């Protein structure tokens, strides 16, 4: 009995590790080292979240202005819309932070490439003299 539970546990653990590694590899087919593409991806996610956030804020304002139209389901609507607003604000903030991070990494990578080129250029000119 203990052996069967142990084998079941091991198989579930192996499956969960395999499934989690599949999801952690890439973001929508973007290579982890392509920071410019990741920046663009997170900016697009932020734009979508901003649009949904504004839509939910408008719906909440409409509810607050005309709560009597919603009847008994009004409180559920208000609660659900408020929760959506909180969620989209979090997604927006996280996406903007990720976009800024990848933008900085891209800029640092470009600057280091330029500096390496200058070093190589300096070495080549000193060798010629």
Secondary structure, 3 states (H helix, E strand, C coil): CHHHHHHHHHHHHHHHHHHHHHHHCCECCECCCCHHHHHHHHHHHHHHHHHHHHHHHHHHHHHHHCHHHCHHHHHHHHHHHHHHHHHHHHHHHHHHHHHHHHHHHHHHHHHHHHHHHHHHHHHHHHHHC
